[in-house]
Amino acid sequence: MLTWEDSYAISRALHAKFPDADLENVSLEMIYTWTLALEGFVDEPELANDDLLNAIFREWLELEME
């Protein structure tokens, strides 16, 4: 089960689901929408904020750089 606090796990799931995503064109709104659609995501949508979404984005960027 994933929650907003699981930024690393969410970023790995998004990286796997959208391997060809151009992160320069991925918005926080896209990360929000895609995260809500992830299998196993169980947190409340209204708890999301820019800090959490940016943390997911930063983790995803780091995965891309590996």
All heavy atoms as TSV, in Angstrom:
chain	resi	resn	atom	element	x	y	z
A	1	MET	N	N	0.835	-1.177	0.000
A	1	MET	CA	C	0.000	0.000	0.000
A	1	MET	C	C	0.888	1.252	0.000
A	1	MET	O	O	1.859	1.321	0.744
A	1	MET	CB	C	-0.897	0.016	1.211
A	1	MET	CG	C	-1.881	-1.131	1.251
A	1	MET	SD	S	-2.929	-0.933	2.687
A	1	MET	CE	C	-4.490	-1.298	1.960
A	2	LEU	N	N	0.524	2.202	-0.814
A	2	LEU	CA	C	1.298	3.434	-0.936
A	2	LEU	C	C	0.524	4.619	-0.376
A	2	LEU	O	O	-0.701	4.704	-0.538
A	2	LEU	CB	C	1.608	3.723	-2.407
A	2	LEU	CG	C	2.475	2.716	-3.147
A	2	LEU	CD1	C	2.483	3.018	-4.631
A	2	LEU	CD2	C	3.877	2.713	-2.583
A	3	THR	N	N	1.268	5.530	0.268
A	3	THR	CA	C	0.696	6.787	0.737
A	3	THR	C	C	1.579	7.923	0.231
A	3	THR	O	O	2.666	7.694	-0.304
A	3	THR	CB	C	0.622	6.837	2.279
A	3	THR	OG1	O	1.958	6.892	2.792
A	3	THR	CG2	C	-0.141	5.637	2.839
A	4	TRP	N	N	1.138	9.148	0.424
A	4	TRP	CA	C	1.894	10.307	-0.044
A	4	TRP	C	C	3.297	10.354	0.552
A	4	TRP	O	O	4.210	10.921	-0.044
A	4	TRP	CB	C	1.155	11.610	0.281
A	4	TRP	CG	C	-0.072	11.797	-0.541
A	4	TRP	CD1	C	-1.363	11.859	-0.091
A	4	TRP	CD2	C	-0.147	11.929	-1.964
A	4	TRP	NE1	N	-2.223	12.028	-1.144
A	4	TRP	CE2	C	-1.510	12.072	-2.305
A	4	TRP	CE3	C	0.789	11.936	-2.985
A	4	TRP	CZ2	C	-1.934	12.224	-3.626
A	4	TRP	CZ3	C	0.362	12.093	-4.300
A	4	TRP	CH2	C	-0.986	12.234	-4.601
A	5	GLU	N	N	3.488	9.778	1.718
A	5	GLU	CA	C	4.795	9.803	2.372
A	5	GLU	C	C	5.796	8.835	1.735
A	5	GLU	O	O	6.981	8.880	2.057
A	5	GLU	CB	C	4.641	9.494	3.859
A	5	GLU	CG	C	3.823	10.517	4.612
A	5	GLU	CD	C	4.449	11.910	4.611
A	5	GLU	OE1	O	5.688	12.018	4.692
A	5	GLU	OE2	O	3.686	12.882	4.512
A	6	ASP	N	N	5.348	7.972	0.856
A	6	ASP	CA	C	6.207	6.961	0.223
A	6	ASP	C	C	6.773	7.474	-1.098
A	6	ASP	O	O	6.645	6.831	-2.143
A	6	ASP	CB	C	5.410	5.673	-0.008
A	6	ASP	CG	C	4.866	5.075	1.266
A	6	ASP	OD1	O	5.603	5.047	2.271
A	6	ASP	OD2	O	3.704	4.634	1.267
A	7	SER	N	N	7.449	8.603	-1.049
A	7	SER	CA	C	7.900	9.245	-2.296
A	7	SER	C	C	8.821	8.346	-3.118
A	7	SER	O	O	8.699	8.305	-4.348
A	7	SER	CB	C	8.567	10.586	-2.011
A	7	SER	OG	O	9.705	10.427	-1.203
A	8	TYR	N	N	9.716	7.632	-2.464
A	8	TYR	CA	C	10.635	6.777	-3.222
A	8	TYR	C	C	9.878	5.630	-3.905
A	8	TYR	O	O	10.080	5.379	-5.099
A	8	TYR	CB	C	11.730	6.225	-2.312
A	8	TYR	CG	C	12.716	5.352	-3.046
A	8	TYR	CD1	C	13.612	5.914	-3.948
A	8	TYR	CD2	C	12.736	3.982	-2.860
A	8	TYR	CE1	C	14.521	5.123	-4.649
A	8	TYR	CE2	C	13.639	3.184	-3.550
A	8	TYR	CZ	C	14.522	3.755	-4.438
A	8	TYR	OH	O	15.407	2.974	-5.132
A	9	ALA	N	N	9.001	4.971	-3.189
A	9	ALA	CA	C	8.225	3.861	-3.767
A	9	ALA	C	C	7.307	4.360	-4.879
A	9	ALA	O	O	7.163	3.701	-5.914
A	9	ALA	CB	C	7.426	3.151	-2.681
A	10	ILE	N	N	6.716	5.516	-4.678
A	10	ILE	CA	C	5.845	6.090	-5.716
A	10	ILE	C	C	6.675	6.421	-6.954
A	10	ILE	O	O	6.266	6.121	-8.086
A	10	ILE	CB	C	5.098	7.334	-5.192
A	10	ILE	CG1	C	4.064	6.915	-4.151
A	10	ILE	CG2	C	4.439	8.097	-6.341
A	10	ILE	CD1	C	3.432	8.080	-3.403
A	11	SER	N	N	7.830	7.039	-6.747
A	11	SER	CA	C	8.662	7.396	-7.901
A	11	SER	C	C	9.092	6.152	-8.666
A	11	SER	O	O	9.119	6.157	-9.903
A	11	SER	CB	C	9.876	8.215	-7.466
A	11	SER	OG	O	10.767	7.437	-6.698
A	12	ARG	N	N	9.413	5.081	-7.964
A	12	ARG	CA	C	9.787	3.824	-8.645
A	12	ARG	C	C	8.601	3.266	-9.437
A	12	ARG	O	O	8.767	2.784	-10.558
A	12	ARG	CB	C	10.299	2.801	-7.641
A	12	ARG	CG	C	11.667	3.174	-7.095
A	12	ARG	CD	C	12.255	2.115	-6.183
A	12	ARG	NE	N	12.344	0.801	-6.803
A	12	ARG	CZ	C	13.335	0.405	-7.613
A	12	ARG	NH1	N	14.304	1.238	-7.903
A	12	ARG	NH2	N	13.354	-0.810	-8.111
A	13	ALA	N	N	7.409	3.330	-8.862
A	13	ALA	CA	C	6.214	2.837	-9.557
A	13	ALA	C	C	5.918	3.686	-10.789
A	13	ALA	O	O	5.579	3.151	-11.858
A	13	ALA	CB	C	5.017	2.831	-8.605
A	14	LEU	N	N	6.059	4.996	-10.674
A	14	LEU	CA	C	5.828	5.877	-11.819
A	14	LEU	C	C	6.890	5.658	-12.892
A	14	LEU	O	O	6.580	5.646	-14.087
A	14	LEU	CB	C	5.801	7.343	-11.377
A	14	LEU	CG	C	4.630	7.751	-10.506
A	14	LEU	CD1	C	4.802	9.195	-10.034
A	14	LEU	CD2	C	3.303	7.567	-11.224
A	15	HIS	N	N	8.110	5.488	-12.466
A	15	HIS	CA	C	9.218	5.220	-13.408
A	15	HIS	C	C	8.942	3.930	-14.191
A	15	HIS	O	O	9.170	3.875	-15.400
A	15	HIS	CB	C	10.523	5.130	-12.629
A	15	HIS	CG	C	11.714	4.822	-13.457
A	15	HIS	ND1	N	12.250	5.714	-14.348
A	15	HIS	CD2	C	12.494	3.719	-13.521
A	15	HIS	CE1	C	13.304	5.166	-14.933
A	15	HIS	NE2	N	13.474	3.952	-14.454
A	16	ALA	N	N	8.433	2.921	-13.500
A	16	ALA	CA	C	8.128	1.645	-14.163
A	16	ALA	C	C	6.922	1.771	-15.090
A	16	ALA	O	O	6.894	1.193	-16.168
A	16	ALA	CB	C	7.868	0.562	-13.118
A	17	LYS	N	N	5.925	2.540	-14.662
A	17	LYS	CA	C	4.691	2.670	-15.452
A	17	LYS	C	C	4.870	3.605	-16.648
A	17	LYS	O	O	4.232	3.417	-17.679
A	17	LYS	CB	C	3.561	3.171	-14.558
A	17	LYS	CG	C	2.218	3.140	-15.219
A	17	LYS	CD	C	1.104	3.353	-14.232
A	17	LYS	CE	C	-0.226	3.180	-14.936
A	17	LYS	NZ	N	-1.329	3.112	-14.011
A	18	PHE	N	N	5.724	4.610	-16.499
A	18	PHE	CA	C	5.939	5.604	-17.559
A	18	PHE	C	C	7.434	5.703	-17.873
A	18	PHE	O	O	8.054	6.756	-17.679
A	18	PHE	CB	C	5.404	6.971	-17.119
A	18	PHE	CG	C	3.953	6.974	-16.759
A	18	PHE	CD1	C	3.553	6.942	-15.430
A	18	PHE	CD2	C	2.977	6.972	-17.738
A	18	PHE	CE1	C	2.215	6.935	-15.086
A	18	PHE	CE2	C	1.634	6.970	-17.412
A	18	PHE	CZ	C	1.253	6.944	-16.080
A	19	PRO	N	N	8.024	4.622	-18.391
A	19	PRO	CA	C	9.479	4.616	-18.602
A	19	PRO	C	C	9.966	5.623	-19.641
A	19	PRO	O	O	11.126	6.032	-19.599
A	19	PRO	CB	C	9.758	3.188	-19.055
A	19	PRO	CG	C	8.475	2.710	-19.643
A	19	PRO	CD	C	7.393	3.387	-18.841
A	20	ASP	N	N	9.102	6.039	-20.528
A	20	ASP	CA	C	9.512	6.971	-21.577
A	20	ASP	C	C	9.071	8.405	-21.308
A	20	ASP	O	O	9.147	9.260	-22.192
A	20	ASP	CB	C	8.957	6.511	-22.928
A	20	ASP	CG	C	9.510	5.154	-23.338
A	20	ASP	OD1	O	10.690	4.881	-23.050
A	20	ASP	OD2	O	8.753	4.356	-23.921
A	21	ALA	N	N	8.613	8.675	-20.098
A	21	ALA	CA	C	8.154	10.024	-19.764
A	21	ALA	C	C	9.316	11.008	-19.865
A	21	ALA	O	O	10.419	10.735	-19.393
A	21	ALA	CB	C	7.571	10.053	-18.361
A	22	ASP	N	N	9.055	12.134	-20.500
A	22	ASP	CA	C	10.045	13.212	-20.594
A	22	ASP	C	C	9.855	14.087	-19.353
A	22	ASP	O	O	8.934	14.896	-19.290
A	22	ASP	CB	C	9.813	14.009	-21.873
A	22	ASP	CG	C	10.761	15.177	-22.015
A	22	ASP	OD1	O	11.682	15.329	-21.185
A	22	ASP	OD2	O	10.573	15.954	-22.967
A	23	LEU	N	N	10.717	13.903	-18.369
A	23	LEU	CA	C	10.525	14.577	-17.095
A	23	LEU	C	C	10.583	16.092	-17.191
A	23	LEU	O	O	10.056	16.782	-16.320
A	23	LEU	CB	C	11.525	14.058	-16.062
A	23	LEU	CG	C	11.333	12.594	-15.677
A	23	LEU	CD1	C	12.317	12.203	-14.595
A	23	LEU	CD2	C	9.916	12.319	-15.227
A	24	GLU	N	N	11.181	16.620	-18.245
A	24	GLU	CA	C	11.172	18.069	-18.435
A	24	GLU	C	C	9.761	18.584	-18.699
A	24	GLU	O	O	9.488	19.763	-18.487
A	24	GLU	CB	C	12.092	18.458	-19.582
A	24	GLU	CG	C	13.554	18.292	-19.248
A	24	GLU	CD	C	14.459	18.801	-20.348
A	24	GLU	OE1	O	14.016	19.611	-21.191
A	24	GLU	OE2	O	15.618	18.378	-20.363
A	25	ASN	N	N	8.886	17.699	-19.164
A	25	ASN	CA	C	7.519	18.095	-19.484
A	25	ASN	C	C	6.485	17.506	-18.532
A	25	ASN	O	O	5.284	17.604	-18.791
A	25	ASN	CB	C	7.183	17.699	-20.921
A	25	ASN	CG	C	8.023	18.471	-21.913
A	25	ASN	OD1	O	8.124	19.681	-21.834
A	25	ASN	ND2	N	8.658	17.764	-22.827
A	26	VAL	N	N	6.930	16.889	-17.451
A	26	VAL	CA	C	6.008	16.309	-16.473
A	26	VAL	C	C	5.711	17.357	-15.410
A	26	VAL	O	O	6.619	17.893	-14.773
A	26	VAL	CB	C	6.606	15.034	-15.831
A	26	VAL	CG1	C	5.757	14.562	-14.671
A	26	VAL	CG2	C	6.729	13.931	-16.871
A	27	SER	N	N	4.438	17.654	-15.235
A	27	SER	CA	C	4.024	18.657	-14.253
A	27	SER	C	C	3.665	17.995	-12.923
A	27	SER	O	O	3.460	16.781	-12.852
A	27	SER	CB	C	2.806	19.417	-14.780
A	27	SER	OG	O	1.686	18.543	-14.846
A	28	LEU	N	N	3.567	18.799	-11.893
A	28	LEU	CA	C	3.130	18.280	-10.595
A	28	LEU	C	C	1.704	17.750	-10.687
A	28	LEU	O	O	1.361	16.765	-10.030
A	28	LEU	CB	C	3.233	19.351	-9.513
A	28	LEU	CG	C	4.646	19.816	-9.168
A	28	LEU	CD1	C	4.606	20.832	-8.026
A	28	LEU	CD2	C	5.553	18.659	-8.821
A	29	GLU	N	N	0.888	18.372	-11.515
A	29	GLU	CA	C	-0.486	17.891	-11.711
A	29	GLU	C	C	-0.485	16.490	-12.323
A	29	GLU	O	O	-1.290	15.634	-11.951
A	29	GLU	CB	C	-1.270	18.859	-12.603
A	29	GLU	CG	C	-2.704	18.450	-12.842
A	29	GLU	CD	C	-3.561	18.459	-11.585
A	29	GLU	OE1	O	-3.315	19.267	-10.682
A	29	GLU	OE2	O	-4.510	17.636	-11.517
A	30	MET	N	N	0.417	16.252	-13.254
A	30	MET	CA	C	0.522	14.918	-13.852
A	30	MET	C	C	0.964	13.898	-12.806
A	30	MET	O	O	0.410	12.796	-12.735
A	30	MET	CB	C	1.500	14.938	-15.033
A	30	MET	CG	C	1.009	15.752	-16.205
A	30	MET	SD	S	2.297	16.104	-17.407
A	30	MET	CE	C	2.418	14.548	-18.252
A	31	ILE	N	N	1.955	14.264	-11.998
A	31	ILE	CA	C	2.410	13.359	-10.944
A	31	ILE	C	C	1.264	13.061	-9.981
A	31	ILE	O	O	1.067	11.915	-9.575
A	31	ILE	CB	C	3.630	13.950	-10.208
A	31	ILE	CG1	C	4.834	13.944	-11.149
A	31	ILE	CG2	C	3.926	13.177	-8.924
A	31	ILE	CD1	C	6.057	14.637	-10.612
A	32	TYR	N	N	0.502	14.070	-9.635
A	32	TYR	CA	C	-0.655	13.896	-8.756
A	32	TYR	C	C	-1.651	12.905	-9.349
A	32	TYR	O	O	-2.042	11.926	-8.712
A	32	TYR	CB	C	-1.320	15.260	-8.527
A	32	TYR	CG	C	-2.614	15.205	-7.768
A	32	TYR	CD1	C	-2.623	15.065	-6.387
A	32	TYR	CD2	C	-3.832	15.314	-8.431
A	32	TYR	CE1	C	-3.821	15.019	-5.688
A	32	TYR	CE2	C	-5.019	15.275	-7.743
A	32	TYR	CZ	C	-5.017	15.128	-6.372
A	32	TYR	OH	O	-6.207	15.080	-5.687
A	33	THR	N	N	-2.034	13.123	-10.587
A	33	THR	CA	C	-3.023	12.275	-11.259
A	33	THR	C	C	-2.511	10.847	-11.415
A	33	THR	O	O	-3.231	9.891	-11.143
A	33	THR	CB	C	-3.381	12.868	-12.635
A	33	THR	OG1	O	-3.875	14.198	-12.447
A	33	THR	CG2	C	-4.423	12.037	-13.342
A	34	TRP	N	N	-1.284	10.710	-11.855
A	34	TRP	CA	C	-0.704	9.386	-12.062
A	34	TRP	C	C	-0.558	8.637	-10.741
A	34	TRP	O	O	-0.761	7.422	-10.681
A	34	TRP	CB	C	0.647	9.489	-12.750
A	34	TRP	CG	C	0.579	9.951	-14.174
A	34	TRP	CD1	C	-0.527	10.025	-14.978
A	34	TRP	CD2	C	1.667	10.405	-14.976
A	34	TRP	NE1	N	-0.186	10.495	-16.219
A	34	TRP	CE2	C	1.159	10.738	-16.246
A	34	TRP	CE3	C	3.024	10.579	-14.733
A	34	TRP	CZ2	C	1.968	11.217	-17.272
A	34	TRP	CZ3	C	3.827	11.059	-15.753
A	34	TRP	CH2	C	3.295	11.369	-17.016
A	35	THR	N	N	-0.183	9.348	-9.688
A	35	THR	CA	C	-0.029	8.708	-8.382
A	35	THR	C	C	-1.365	8.179	-7.886
A	35	THR	O	O	-1.452	7.047	-7.385
A	35	THR	CB	C	0.584	9.687	-7.361
A	35	THR	OG1	O	1.872	10.097	-7.830
A	35	THR	CG2	C	0.714	9.040	-5.989
A	36	LEU	N	N	-2.416	8.975	-8.015
A	36	LEU	CA	C	-3.743	8.522	-7.582
A	36	LEU	C	C	-4.178	7.263	-8.317
A	36	LEU	O	O	-4.904	6.436	-7.758
A	36	LEU	CB	C	-4.784	9.627	-7.798
A	36	LEU	CG	C	-4.660	10.872	-6.934
A	36	LEU	CD1	C	-5.735	11.878	-7.319
A	36	LEU	CD2	C	-4.723	10.541	-5.450
A	37	ALA	N	N	-3.723	7.096	-9.546
A	37	ALA	CA	C	-4.117	5.945	-10.365
A	37	ALA	C	C	-3.243	4.707	-10.127
A	37	ALA	O	O	-3.567	3.634	-10.647
A	37	ALA	CB	C	-4.077	6.332	-11.841
A	38	LEU	N	N	-2.176	4.839	-9.354
A	38	LEU	CA	C	-1.303	3.692	-9.123
A	38	LEU	C	C	-2.027	2.607	-8.336
A	38	LEU	O	O	-2.734	2.896	-7.365
A	38	LEU	CB	C	-0.057	4.104	-8.329
A	38	LEU	CG	C	0.996	4.899	-9.061
A	38	LEU	CD1	C	2.085	5.330	-8.076
A	38	LEU	CD2	C	1.600	4.093	-10.202
A	39	GLU	N	N	-1.792	1.378	-8.757
A	39	GLU	CA	C	-2.329	0.243	-8.011
A	39	GLU	C	C	-1.681	0.240	-6.626
A	39	GLU	O	O	-0.465	0.372	-6.492
A	39	GLU	CB	C	-2.013	-1.055	-8.733
A	39	GLU	CG	C	-2.620	-2.266	-8.086
A	39	GLU	CD	C	-2.372	-3.530	-8.886
A	39	GLU	OE1	O	-2.312	-3.443	-10.133
A	39	GLU	OE2	O	-2.230	-4.577	-8.259
A	40	GLY	N	N	-2.491	0.137	-5.612
A	40	GLY	CA	C	-1.980	0.100	-4.252
A	40	GLY	C	C	-1.904	1.457	-3.574
A	40	GLY	O	O	-1.542	1.534	-2.404
A	41	PHE	N	N	-2.228	2.533	-4.296
A	41	PHE	CA	C	-2.227	3.847	-3.659
A	41	PHE	C	C	-3.515	4.013	-2.879
A	41	PHE	O	O	-4.600	3.888	-3.428
A	41	PHE	CB	C	-2.068	4.986	-4.674
A	41	PHE	CG	C	-1.923	6.316	-4.001
A	41	PHE	CD1	C	-0.698	6.692	-3.479
A	41	PHE	CD2	C	-2.998	7.150	-3.841
A	41	PHE	CE1	C	-0.557	7.892	-2.808
A	41	PHE	CE2	C	-2.873	8.355	-3.178
A	41	PHE	CZ	C	-1.649	8.728	-2.661
A	42	VAL	N	N	-3.387	4.299	-1.576
A	42	VAL	CA	C	-4.566	4.296	-0.705
A	42	VAL	C	C	-4.783	5.593	0.066
A	42	VAL	O	O	-5.738	5.691	0.828
A	42	VAL	CB	C	-4.490	3.129	0.315
A	42	VAL	CG1	C	-4.510	1.793	-0.402
A	42	VAL	CG2	C	-3.268	3.247	1.214
A	43	ASP	N	N	-3.940	6.585	-0.132
A	43	ASP	CA	C	-4.035	7.805	0.660
A	43	ASP	C	C	-5.125	8.741	0.124
A	43	ASP	O	O	-5.627	8.567	-0.992
A	43	ASP	CB	C	-2.692	8.520	0.687
A	43	ASP	CG	C	-2.412	9.213	2.003
A	43	ASP	OD1	O	-3.350	9.425	2.789
A	43	ASP	OD2	O	-1.238	9.529	2.256
A	44	GLU	N	N	-5.446	9.725	0.926
A	44	GLU	CA	C	-6.485	10.699	0.565
A	44	GLU	C	C	-5.931	11.721	-0.439
A	44	GLU	O	O	-4.882	12.313	-0.191
A	44	GLU	CB	C	-6.976	11.434	1.817
A	44	GLU	CG	C	-7.611	10.530	2.852
A	44	GLU	CD	C	-8.882	9.878	2.360
A	44	GLU	OE1	O	-9.635	10.511	1.603
A	44	GLU	OE2	O	-9.112	8.712	2.734
A	45	PRO	N	N	-6.626	11.931	-1.545
A	45	PRO	CA	C	-6.147	12.879	-2.561
A	45	PRO	C	C	-5.912	14.284	-2.015
A	45	PRO	O	O	-4.954	14.954	-2.413
A	45	PRO	CB	C	-7.270	12.887	-3.609
A	45	PRO	CG	C	-7.954	11.574	-3.435
A	45	PRO	CD	C	-7.848	11.251	-1.970
A	46	GLU	N	N	-6.740	14.722	-1.102
A	46	GLU	CA	C	-6.632	16.101	-0.603
A	46	GLU	C	C	-5.409	16.325	0.294
A	46	GLU	O	O	-5.090	17.465	0.630
A	46	GLU	CB	C	-7.914	16.529	0.123
A	46	GLU	CG	C	-8.250	15.723	1.343
A	46	GLU	CD	C	-9.096	14.483	1.063
A	46	GLU	OE1	O	-9.363	14.157	-0.119
A	46	GLU	OE2	O	-9.490	13.838	2.032
A	47	LEU	N	N	-4.720	15.274	0.662
A	47	LEU	CA	C	-3.521	15.413	1.491
A	47	LEU	C	C	-2.283	15.783	0.672
A	47	LEU	O	O	-1.257	16.164	1.233
A	47	LEU	CB	C	-3.243	14.129	2.273
A	47	LEU	CG	C	-4.288	13.736	3.307
A	47	LEU	CD1	C	-3.909	12.417	3.972
A	47	LEU	CD2	C	-4.457	14.831	4.347
A	48	ALA	N	N	-2.388	15.689	-0.626
A	48	ALA	CA	C	-1.251	16.026	-1.493
A	48	ALA	C	C	-0.953	17.520	-1.413
A	48	ALA	O	O	-1.857	18.341	-1.255
A	48	ALA	CB	C	-1.555	15.641	-2.930
A	49	ASN	N	N	0.324	17.852	-1.497
A	49	ASN	CA	C	0.730	19.250	-1.574
A	49	ASN	C	C	1.985	19.332	-2.444
A	49	ASN	O	O	2.557	18.310	-2.825
A	49	ASN	CB	C	0.949	19.846	-0.175
A	49	ASN	CG	C	2.019	19.124	0.605
A	49	ASN	OD1	O	3.118	18.895	0.108
A	49	ASN	ND2	N	1.709	18.756	1.847
A	50	ASP	N	N	2.388	20.543	-2.748
A	50	ASP	CA	C	3.533	20.720	-3.650
A	50	ASP	C	C	4.810	20.094	-3.099
A	50	ASP	O	O	5.624	19.565	-3.861
A	50	ASP	CB	C	3.758	22.203	-3.947
A	50	ASP	CG	C	2.742	22.773	-4.922
A	50	ASP	OD1	O	1.929	21.994	-5.478
A	50	ASP	OD2	O	2.769	23.998	-5.137
A	51	ASP	N	N	5.005	20.152	-1.791
A	51	ASP	CA	C	6.218	19.562	-1.208
A	51	ASP	C	C	6.267	18.061	-1.445
A	51	ASP	O	O	7.308	17.512	-1.816
A	51	ASP	CB	C	6.301	19.853	0.286
A	51	ASP	CG	C	6.613	21.310	0.584
A	51	ASP	OD1	O	7.156	22.004	-0.298
A	51	ASP	OD2	O	6.319	21.753	1.705
A	52	LEU	N	N	5.155	17.375	-1.223
A	52	LEU	CA	C	5.106	15.931	-1.436
A	52	LEU	C	C	5.296	15.583	-2.907
A	52	LEU	O	O	6.033	14.661	-3.246
A	52	LEU	CB	C	3.786	15.357	-0.931
A	52	LEU	CG	C	3.561	15.415	0.581
A	52	LEU	CD1	C	2.128	15.004	0.912
A	52	LEU	CD2	C	4.550	14.523	1.299
A	53	LEU	N	N	4.628	16.318	-3.776
A	53	LEU	CA	C	4.737	16.050	-5.212
A	53	LEU	C	C	6.151	16.349	-5.719
A	53	LEU	O	O	6.680	15.603	-6.549
A	53	LEU	CB	C	3.693	16.860	-5.979
A	53	LEU	CG	C	2.243	16.489	-5.664
A	53	LEU	CD1	C	1.291	17.490	-6.297
A	53	LEU	CD2	C	1.912	15.073	-6.111
A	54	ASN	N	N	6.769	17.392	-5.209
A	54	ASN	CA	C	8.147	17.694	-5.585
A	54	ASN	C	C	9.105	16.617	-5.094
A	54	ASN	O	O	10.078	16.291	-5.783
A	54	ASN	CB	C	8.572	19.061	-5.046
A	54	ASN	CG	C	8.193	20.178	-5.988
A	54	ASN	OD1	O	8.466	20.111	-7.178
A	54	ASN	ND2	N	7.559	21.198	-5.457
A	55	ALA	N	N	8.843	16.057	-3.927
A	55	ALA	CA	C	9.685	14.969	-3.416
A	55	ALA	C	C	9.600	13.757	-4.335
A	55	ALA	O	O	10.622	13.130	-4.638
A	55	ALA	CB	C	9.260	14.598	-1.996
A	56	ILE	N	N	8.406	13.431	-4.790
A	56	ILE	CA	C	8.231	12.321	-5.728
A	56	ILE	C	C	8.990	12.619	-7.017
A	56	ILE	O	O	9.712	11.769	-7.542
A	56	ILE	CB	C	6.735	12.071	-6.022
A	56	ILE	CG1	C	6.023	11.594	-4.755
A	56	ILE	CG2	C	6.553	11.084	-7.170
A	56	ILE	CD1	C	4.508	11.635	-4.836
A	57	PHE	N	N	8.851	13.847	-7.519
A	57	PHE	CA	C	9.525	14.240	-8.753
A	57	PHE	C	C	11.046	14.143	-8.600
A	57	PHE	O	O	11.734	13.618	-9.480
A	57	PHE	CB	C	9.100	15.661	-9.138
A	57	PHE	CG	C	9.668	16.116	-10.439
A	57	PHE	CD1	C	9.192	15.616	-11.640
A	57	PHE	CD2	C	10.694	17.047	-10.477
A	57	PHE	CE1	C	9.720	16.025	-12.852
A	57	PHE	CE2	C	11.225	17.474	-11.679
A	57	PHE	CZ	C	10.738	16.956	-12.865
A	58	ARG	N	N	11.590	14.637	-7.498
A	58	ARG	CA	C	13.044	14.574	-7.280
A	58	ARG	C	C	13.533	13.128	-7.235
A	58	ARG	O	O	14.578	12.805	-7.803
A	58	ARG	CB	C	13.414	15.305	-5.993
A	58	ARG	CG	C	13.427	16.819	-6.128
A	58	ARG	CD	C	14.049	17.498	-4.922
A	58	ARG	NE	N	13.445	17.109	-3.655
A	58	ARG	CZ	C	12.368	17.671	-3.111
A	58	ARG	NH1	N	11.768	18.651	-3.743
A	58	ARG	NH2	N	11.903	17.258	-1.957
A	59	GLU	N	N	12.781	12.268	-6.558
A	59	GLU	CA	C	13.160	10.847	-6.502
A	59	GLU	C	C	13.152	10.249	-7.901
A	59	GLU	O	O	14.035	9.460	-8.259
A	59	GLU	CB	C	12.200	10.075	-5.601
A	59	GLU	CG	C	12.253	10.464	-4.145
A	59	GLU	CD	C	13.420	9.861	-3.394
A	59	GLU	OE1	O	14.245	9.146	-3.993
A	59	GLU	OE2	O	13.505	10.110	-2.187
A	60	TRP	N	N	12.152	10.605	-8.695
A	60	TRP	CA	C	12.047	10.092	-10.074
A	60	TRP	C	C	13.241	10.591	-10.894
A	60	TRP	O	O	13.827	9.831	-11.665
A	60	TRP	CB	C	10.722	10.535	-10.665
A	60	TRP	CG	C	10.311	9.834	-11.920
A	60	TRP	CD1	C	11.027	8.937	-12.660
A	60	TRP	CD2	C	9.063	9.962	-12.586
A	60	TRP	NE1	N	10.305	8.516	-13.752
A	60	TRP	CE2	C	9.075	9.125	-13.723
A	60	TRP	CE3	C	7.923	10.711	-12.335
A	60	TRP	CZ2	C	8.018	9.033	-14.615
A	60	TRP	CZ3	C	6.854	10.614	-13.217
A	60	TRP	CH2	C	6.901	9.772	-14.333
A	61	LEU	N	N	13.597	11.843	-10.743
A	61	LEU	CA	C	14.760	12.373	-11.457
A	61	LEU	C	C	16.025	11.599	-11.099
A	61	LEU	O	O	16.834	11.284	-11.977
A	61	LEU	CB	C	14.970	13.843	-11.109
A	61	LEU	CG	C	14.181	14.869	-11.890
A	61	LEU	CD1	C	14.419	16.267	-11.319
A	61	LEU	CD2	C	14.523	14.839	-13.355
A	62	GLU	N	N	16.182	11.294	-9.834
A	62	GLU	CA	C	17.357	10.538	-9.415
A	62	GLU	C	C	17.371	9.138	-10.038
A	62	GLU	O	O	18.423	8.638	-10.424
A	62	GLU	CB	C	17.399	10.433	-7.885
A	62	GLU	CG	C	17.782	11.755	-7.242
A	62	GLU	CD	C	17.898	11.653	-5.742
A	62	GLU	OE1	O	18.097	10.544	-5.218
A	62	GLU	OE2	O	17.787	12.714	-5.092
A	63	LEU	N	N	16.203	8.521	-10.145
A	63	LEU	CA	C	16.125	7.211	-10.801
A	63	LEU	C	C	16.546	7.305	-12.262
A	63	LEU	O	O	17.205	6.407	-12.785
A	63	LEU	CB	C	14.702	6.644	-10.714
A	63	LEU	CG	C	14.239	6.139	-9.357
A	63	LEU	CD1	C	12.765	5.824	-9.384
A	63	LEU	CD2	C	15.046	4.912	-8.961
A	64	GLU	N	N	16.162	8.371	-12.911
A	64	GLU	CA	C	16.512	8.575	-14.322
A	64	GLU	C	C	18.018	8.745	-14.488
A	64	GLU	O	O	18.569	8.389	-15.540
A	64	GLU	CB	C	15.792	9.807	-14.884
A	64	GLU	CG	C	14.301	9.617	-15.066
A	64	GLU	CD	C	13.979	8.702	-16.213
A	64	GLU	OE1	O	14.608	8.801	-17.274
A	64	GLU	OE2	O	13.073	7.866	-16.035
A	65	MET	N	N	18.673	9.269	-13.481
A	65	MET	CA	C	20.102	9.541	-13.578
A	65	MET	C	C	20.953	8.319	-13.269
A	65	MET	O	O	22.161	8.327	-13.516
A	65	MET	CB	C	20.454	10.693	-12.645
A	65	MET	CG	C	19.769	11.996	-13.059
A	65	MET	SD	S	19.974	13.302	-11.847
A	65	MET	CE	C	21.645	13.813	-12.225
A	66	GLU	N	N	20.351	7.268	-12.745
A	66	GLU	CA	C	21.106	6.057	-12.410
A	66	GLU	C	C	21.537	5.305	-13.655
A	66	GLU	O	O	20.962	5.312	-14.667
A	66	GLU	CB	C	20.267	5.136	-11.527
A	66	GLU	CG	C	20.062	5.679	-10.158
A	66	GLU	CD	C	19.228	4.751	-9.274
A	66	GLU	OE1	O	18.677	3.738	-9.771
A	66	GLU	OE2	O	19.121	5.055	-8.102
